[in-house]
Amino acid sequence: MRTFFILKEKNSMITELEPSEVFYYFNEICKIPRPSKKEEKIRAFLIDFGLKNQLETIVDKTGNILIRKPATKGFEHLSTVILQAHIDMVCEKNSDVVHDFETESIKPYVDGEWIRAKGTTLGADNGIGMAAMLAVLASSDLQHGNLECLFTYDEETGLTGAFNLDADLLSGKILINLDSEEDGEFFIGCAGGLDTIAKMPYRSENADDKMFFFNMNVKGLKGGHSGDDIDKGRGNANKILARFLWQTSQKTDLRIVKIDGGNLRNAIAREASVTAAVPFSYREPLRVDLNLFIYDVETELKHTEPDVEITLESEVAQAEFIDKNSSTNLLNMLMACPHGVVRMSDTMKGLVETSTNLASIKMKCGEIEIATSQRSSIESSKFDIANVVESVFLLGGAGVSHSAGYPGWTPNPSSEIVKTSAKVYQNLFGEDPKIRAIHAGLECGLFLEKYPHLDMVSFGPTMQGVHSPNERLNIKSTQRFWTLLTSILKEV
């Protein structure tokens, strides 16, 4: 029996959990900084792992890594299976947390039935998928056919690795994507998506010394994944902030000094802030308006965002603010820009068909940049909602660009790997899994463009709050996930 190199040291409660081999590697992955497009350290770790375990390890021109493992003796007749996960993570933190994602480790901890991180995203998306693959590769007693483990580069910000995957790298015809987030569910399709970016130049004007300057902050929102969580009725900090500013601008002269909201195009904005000014005579009415506004927002979001916090504090006088025309156009664009579910699917109950996310607002070198993302399981609808967003920005005088986008993954109801996976799940747990499509984007659609013969399924353990500091990984479901994965590998 082949023996694989594993260096173990127990340095946290995470490594004391079962399955120990999976949580050992997950803990190791958490130690390694891996922001999107800055994945050199995790890539070096994977290459070193392959070499130490004497496994064929290939790095393609883009930075994807493929590690091959031969079949267990007696299982050479099974089909070659590709296991796949992405190596980067969404880097989000609470505003009061100091953390450098490029140099510092994630700090996971056990919280009852869950694993969380201290003030940051956990990176279980897709670190737990990577950990399971490494545990399979390192094992000396699992039964399986030939394996190809594909670790893809920069999934979260551009699907760069999947877009540029070499067309002759993979030999297997079955692919199991380990980037899903709900125990008991098999995903057989996903939405396509693209980003729409608006850039609006502005001029600075000398501030009036008869203005009252203030800072306003929106925080305490759950945020979350702009695909998986878009239908949960959560607040968007950018929309909340813009709503109050726009209402105020209709009553008095409002001038914006600086504005900042959200961070990533695939995350619902959790926090937003502005420094602005109104005539000093409107100082008290502003506070009255804010109290009424807070009451309205808390009432509207009492079931989905019980911790929403909106504050306003006076600020020292500023020397400059944004020119009046730019300020007006900005607020009109932010108010008019759609956010949330646009249409539900007519063919799959409960599935969001089309959505858009007002992701971030940033001021950069004399211009304001607004980032949005659009998703749809129907290609024409994806472009239609992107055009709607573009038209809003054009009306405000902004320049608009779109990303190349990525295709959806059309469900295959005749998939053999889905049938096999469902049968294994039913035998293991005594119940039928749910088989459905997902509104989030997966790399599977891009894989099909390069390898149209692939038969694919996606599954994973239960995760909540991904793409936000509220991200958490369910421990029990991870145990079931590992049992399911290893059992499927024996049956394919």
C-alpha positions in Angstrom: 0.0 0.0 0.0 1.4 3.4 -1.0 2.2 5.7 1.9 1.9 9.5 1.5 3.8 12.2 3.3 1.7 14.1 5.9 3.2 16.4 8.5 0.8 16.9 11.3 0.7 19.3 14.2 -2.3 20.0 16.3 -2.4 23.7 17.0 -6.1 24.5 17.2 -9.5 22.9 17.9 -10.1 22.8 14.2 -7.6 19.9 13.8 -9.4 17.9 16.5 -12.6 17.7 14.4 -13.6 14.8 12.3 -12.9 14.0 9.5 -9.5 14.8 10.8 -7.7 14.6 7.5 -10.1 17.2 5.9 -9.9 19.6 8.8 -6.2 19.3 9.1 -5.8 20.5 5.5 -8.5 23.2 5.9 -6.5 24.5 8.9 -3.3 24.5 6.8 -5.1 26.4 4.0 -6.3 29.0 6.4 -2.7 29.8 7.3 -1.9 30.8 3.8 -2.9 34.2 2.3 -4.8 33.7 -0.9 -6.6 36.8 -2.2 -7.8 36.6 -5.8 -5.0 37.3 -8.2 -2.5 37.0 -5.4 -2.4 33.3 -5.0 1.4 32.6 -5.2 1.6 31.3 -1.7 -1.2 28.8 -1.9 0.0 27.7 -5.3 3.5 27.1 -3.9 1.9 25.1 -1.1 0.0 22.9 -3.6 3.0 22.3 -5.8 5.1 21.3 -2.7 2.3 19.0 -1.6 2.3 17.2 -5.0 6.1 16.8 -5.0 6.2 15.5 -1.4 3.5 13.0 -2.1 5.3 11.9 -5.4 2.2 12.8 -7.5 2.3 14.1 -11.0 1.9 17.9 -10.7 1.3 20.2 -13.6 1.1 24.0 -13.5 -0.4 25.5 -16.7 0.4 29.0 -18.2 -2.4 30.7 -16.2 -1.6 29.3 -12.8 -4.1 26.4 -12.6 -2.7 23.3 -10.9 -3.5 19.7 -11.8 -2.4 16.9 -9.5 -2.9 13.3 -10.7 -3.2 10.2 -8.5 -3.3 6.7 -9.8 -6.2 4.3 -9.1 -6.3 2.2 -6.1 -5.2 -1.4 -6.9 -8.2 -3.3 -8.1 -10.1 -0.1 -9.1 -8.2 0.7 -12.4 -11.4 -0.2 -14.3 -13.3 2.8 -13.0 -13.7 6.0 -15.0 -11.2 8.8 -14.4 -12.8 11.4 -12.2 -11.8 15.1 -12.1 -12.2 16.8 -8.7 -12.2 20.6 -8.9 -12.1 23.6 -6.6 -10.7 27.1 -6.8 -7.8 28.3 -4.8 -8.7 32.0 -4.1 -11.0 33.5 -1.5 -13.2 36.5 -1.1 -11.4 38.9 1.3 -14.0 40.8 3.4 -13.7 42.1 7.0 -15.6 44.2 9.4 -14.6 47.9 9.4 -13.4 47.7 12.9 -11.0 44.8 12.2 -7.4 45.3 11.2 -6.3 42.5 8.9 -4.0 42.3 5.9 -5.2 39.5 3.7 -2.0 39.5 1.7 0.2 38.7 4.7 -1.9 37.4 7.5 -3.5 34.1 8.2 -7.3 33.6 8.6 -8.1 32.8 12.2 -10.7 30.0 12.3 -12.4 28.9 15.5 -15.2 26.5 16.5 -18.5 28.1 17.5 -20.8 25.3 18.5 -21.8 23.4 15.3 -20.0 25.9 13.1 -16.5 27.1 12.1 -16.1 30.9 11.8 -13.3 33.3 11.4 -12.4 36.2 13.7 -13.8 39.3 12.0 -13.1 38.2 8.4 -14.4 35.9 5.7 -13.5 32.3 6.6 -12.5 31.1 3.1 -14.4 27.9 3.3 -15.5 29.0 -0.1 -13.6 27.2 -1.6 -11.0 26.2 1.0 -13.1 23.2 2.2 -13.3 21.9 -1.3 -9.5 22.1 -1.7 -9.1 20.5 1.7 -11.2 17.5 0.7 -9.2 17.1 -2.5 -5.9 17.2 -0.6 -7.2 14.6 1.9 -8.2 12.3 -1.0 -4.8 12.8 -2.6 -2.9 12.1 0.6 -4.9 9.1 1.6 -3.4 5.6 1.5 -6.6 3.7 2.1 -9.4 5.2 0.1 -10.7 3.3 -2.9 -11.0 5.1 -6.2 -10.2 5.1 -9.9 -7.7 7.4 -11.5 -8.0 10.9 -10.2 -7.3 14.4 -11.6 -7.5 17.1 -9.1 -7.8 20.5 -10.7 -7.2 23.7 -8.6 -8.2 26.8 -10.5 -6.9 30.3 -10.3 -8.8 33.5 -9.6 -12.3 32.3 -9.6 -13.8 35.0 -7.5 -12.9 38.1 -9.4 -12.7 36.9 -13.0 -12.9 33.1 -13.4 -9.5 33.6 -14.9 -8.3 30.1 -14.5 -11.4 28.5 -16.0 -11.4 31.0 -18.9 -7.8 30.1 -19.8 -7.8 26.4 -19.0 -5.7 24.5 -21.5 -8.0 22.4 -23.8 -5.7 19.4 -23.6 -4.9 19.4 -19.8 -7.7 17.1 -18.6 -8.3 13.5 -19.7 -11.3 12.5 -17.5 -14.9 12.7 -18.7 -16.5 13.1 -15.3 -16.1 16.3 -13.2 -17.2 16.8 -9.6 -17.1 20.5 -8.7 -16.8 21.0 -4.9 -17.9 24.6 -4.8 -21.5 24.4 -3.6 -22.8 25.3 -0.2 -25.8 23.3 0.8 -25.7 19.7 2.3 -28.2 17.4 0.6 -28.3 19.3 -2.7 -26.7 18.4 -6.0 -26.3 21.2 -8.5 -26.6 20.5 -12.2 -26.8 24.0 -13.6 -25.8 27.6 -12.8 -26.4 31.2 -14.0 -24.1 33.1 -16.3 -23.0 36.6 -15.3 -21.1 39.8 -16.2 -20.1 43.0 -14.5 -21.1 46.5 -15.5 -18.8 49.4 -14.4 -19.6 53.1 -14.5 -17.0 55.8 -14.2 -18.0 59.4 -13.7 -15.5 62.2 -13.5 -16.1 65.0 -11.1 -14.6 68.4 -10.2 -13.8 69.7 -6.7 -15.2 73.0 -5.6 -14.3 75.2 -2.7 -16.6 74.5 0.2 -19.0 77.1 1.6 -18.1 78.0 5.3 -21.9 78.2 6.0 -22.4 74.5 5.6 -22.9 71.8 8.2 -20.6 68.9 7.5 -21.5 65.4 8.7 -20.4 61.7 8.4 -23.1 59.1 7.8 -22.5 55.4 8.1 -24.6 52.3 7.3 -23.3 49.1 8.8 -24.4 45.9 10.6 -25.9 44.3 7.5 -25.4 40.7 6.7 -24.2 41.1 3.2 -23.6 37.8 1.5 -23.1 36.2 -1.9 -24.7 38.3 -4.7 -26.0 35.0 -6.3 -26.9 32.7 -3.4 -28.2 35.4 -1.1 -29.8 37.9 -3.5 -33.3 36.6 -2.9 -33.1 36.7 0.9 -34.4 40.3 1.2 -31.2 41.6 2.8 -30.3 45.2 2.8 -27.8 46.8 0.5 -25.8 49.5 2.3 -25.2 51.4 -0.9 -28.9 51.6 -1.7 -29.8 52.6 1.9 -27.2 55.4 2.0 -28.2 56.7 -1.4 -31.9 56.7 -0.5 -31.4 59.0 2.5 -29.0 61.3 0.6 -31.3 61.6 -2.4 -34.3 62.4 -0.2 -32.3 65.0 1.6 -31.1 66.5 -1.7 -34.7 67.1 -2.7 -35.3 69.3 0.4 -32.1 71.3 0.6 -28.7 71.9 -1.0 -26.7 68.7 -0.3 -23.0 68.4 -1.2 -20.9 65.3 -1.1 -17.3 65.4 0.0 -16.5 61.7 -0.3 -18.4 58.5 -0.5 -17.5 54.8 -0.2 -19.6 51.7 -0.1 -19.2 47.9 -0.6 -16.1 46.2 -1.9 -16.5 43.2 -4.2 -18.8 42.9 -7.2 -19.9 39.4 -6.1 -20.9 40.5 -2.5 -23.9 42.4 -1.3 -22.7 45.7 0.2 -22.7 45.4 4.0 -21.3 48.9 4.8 -21.3 52.3 3.2 -20.3 55.8 4.4 -20.4 59.4 3.2 -19.0 62.7 4.3 -21.4 65.4 3.1 -22.7 68.9 3.9 -26.0 70.8 4.1 -26.8 74.4 4.8 -26.2 75.1 8.5 -29.9 76.1 8.9 -30.8 72.5 8.0 -28.8 70.9 10.7 -31.7 70.1 13.1 -34.2 69.1 10.3 -31.5 66.7 9.0 -31.3 64.9 12.4 -35.1 64.7 12.5 -35.2 63.3 9.0 -32.6 60.7 9.9 -34.6 59.5 12.9 -37.6 59.0 10.7 -35.6 57.3 8.1 -34.0 54.9 10.6 -37.5 54.0 11.8 -38.6 53.2 8.2 -35.5 51.1 7.4 -35.7 49.1 10.7 -39.3 48.5 10.1 -38.8 47.3 6.5 -35.8 45.1 7.3 -36.8 43.9 10.8 -37.0 40.3 9.7 -33.9 40.1 7.5 -31.5 42.7 9.0 -32.2 43.1 12.8 -28.7 44.5 13.4 -28.7 47.3 10.8 -27.1 50.4 12.2 -27.3 53.9 10.7 -25.4 56.8 12.3 -24.8 60.4 11.7 -22.1 62.5 13.4 -20.9 66.1 12.8 -17.7 66.6 11.0 -15.2 69.4 10.9 -15.5 71.8 8.0 -13.9 70.5 4.8 -12.1 72.6 2.2 -13.7 71.1 -0.9 -16.6 69.0 -2.0 -17.8 67.5 -5.3 -19.3 69.9 -7.9 -23.0 70.2 -7.7 -23.8 68.7 -11.1 -21.7 65.5 -10.4 -23.3 65.2 -6.9 -26.8 65.4 -8.4 -26.0 62.9 -11.1 -24.4 60.4 -8.7 -27.4 60.4 -6.4 -29.9 60.0 -9.3 -27.9 57.1 -10.7 -27.6 55.3 -7.3 -31.3 55.7 -6.7 -32.4 54.6 -10.1 -29.9 51.7 -10.4 -31.8 48.4 -9.9 -30.7 46.0 -7.2 -32.0 42.5 -6.3 -34.1 39.9 -8.0 -35.4 40.9 -11.4 -37.2 37.7 -12.3 -37.8 34.2 -10.9 -37.5 31.1 -13.0 -40.6 29.8 -14.7 -39.1 26.3 -15.1 -37.5 25.6 -11.8 -39.5 26.6 -8.7 -37.7 28.8 -6.2 -34.7 29.5 -8.6 -33.8 33.1 -9.2 -33.6 33.5 -13.0 -32.2 37.1 -13.3 -30.7 39.5 -10.7 -28.4 42.5 -10.4 -26.2 43.7 -7.5 -25.2 47.3 -6.8 -21.9 46.2 -5.4 -19.5 49.1 -4.7 -19.0 52.9 -4.9 -15.4 54.1 -4.9 -13.7 57.5 -5.5 -10.5 57.2 -7.5 -8.3 60.0 -8.8 -11.0 62.5 -9.9 -13.7 60.0 -10.8 -16.3 58.0 -9.1 -16.5 54.3 -10.0 -19.7 52.2 -9.5 -19.4 48.4 -9.8 -22.4 46.2 -10.4 -22.9 42.5 -11.3 -25.7 40.9 -13.3 -26.6 37.2 -13.4 -29.1 35.1 -15.3 -29.7 31.5 -16.3 -30.9 32.9 -19.7 -28.2 34.6 -21.8 -30.5 37.1 -23.4 -31.8 38.2 -20.0 -28.3 38.6 -18.6 -27.5 41.1 -21.4 -30.8 42.8 -21.1 -30.5 43.6 -17.4 -26.9 44.7 -18.0 -28.2 47.1 -20.6 -30.8 48.4 -18.2 -28.1 49.2 -15.7 -26.0 50.8 -18.4 -28.8 53.1 -19.5 -29.2 54.4 -15.9 -25.5 55.3 -15.8 -25.6 56.8 -19.3 -28.5 59.1 -18.2 -26.2 60.3 -15.4 -23.4 61.1 -17.8 -21.1 58.3 -16.8 -18.9 56.2 -19.1 -19.9 52.5 -19.0 -18.0 49.3 -19.7 -18.9 45.6 -19.4 -16.8 42.6 -18.5 -16.5 39.7 -20.9 -18.8 37.7 -18.6 -19.1 34.0 -18.4 -21.7 31.4 -19.6 -24.2 29.6 -17.6 -24.3 25.8 -17.2 -27.3 24.2 -18.8 -28.7 21.3 -16.7 -28.4 17.8 -18.2 -31.3 15.7 -16.8 -29.7 12.5 -18.3 -26.4 13.0 -16.4 -25.0 9.6 -15.3 -22.8 11.2 -12.6 -25.8 12.9 -11.1 -27.8 9.6 -11.1 -24.8 7.8 -9.5 -24.3 10.6 -6.9 -28.0 10.6 -6.0 -28.1 6.8 -5.6 -25.1 6.9 -3.3 -26.6 9.7 -1.2 -29.9 7.8 -0.8 -28.0 4.6 0.2 -25.9 6.5 2.8 -28.5 8.8 4.4 -31.8 7.2 3.7 -33.3 10.1 1.8 -33.3 11.6 -1.7 -31.1 14.6 -2.3 -32.5 17.8 -3.9 -31.3 18.2 -7.5 -31.4 21.7 -8.8 -29.7 24.6 -10.4 -28.0 27.5 -8.6 -28.2 31.3 -9.3 -24.5 31.7 -8.3 -21.9 31.3 -11.0 -19.8 28.1 -11.2 -16.8 27.4 -13.4 -18.6 24.4 -15.0 -20.1 26.4 -17.9 -16.5 27.4 -18.9 -15.3 23.9 -18.6 -17.9 22.7 -21.0 -16.7 25.2 -23.6 -13.2 23.5 -23.5 -14.4 20.0 -22.8 -18.0 19.6 -24.2 -18.0 15.8 -23.3 -17.8 16.5 -19.6 -20.5 15.0 -17.3 -20.6 17.2 -14.2 -22.2 17.6 -10.8 -21.5 20.1 -8.0 -22.0 19.6 -4.2 -20.5 20.6 -0.9 -21.1 21.0 2.8 -23.4 23.7 4.3 -22.0 27.2 4.4 -23.8 30.4 5.3 -22.8 34.0 4.9 -20.2 33.4 2.3 -18.4 36.5 0.9 -19.0 38.2 4.3 -17.4 38.2 7.7 -20.4 36.2 8.8 -19.3 33.2 6.7 -19.5 29.9 8.6 -19.0 26.3 7.8 -21.2 23.6 9.4 -19.2 20.8 11.0 -21.7 17.9 10.8 -22.4 18.6 7.1 -18.7 18.5 6.4 -18.6 15.0 7.8 -21.4 14.0 5.5 -19.8 15.7 2.6 -16.6 13.7 3.1 -18.5 10.4 3.5 -20.5 11.2 0.3 -17.4 12.2 -1.8 -15.4 9.2 -0.9 -18.3 6.8 -1.4 -19.1 8.3 -4.8 -15.4 7.8 -5.9 -15.8 4.1 -5.2 -19.0 3.8 -7.4 -18.3 6.0 -10.5 
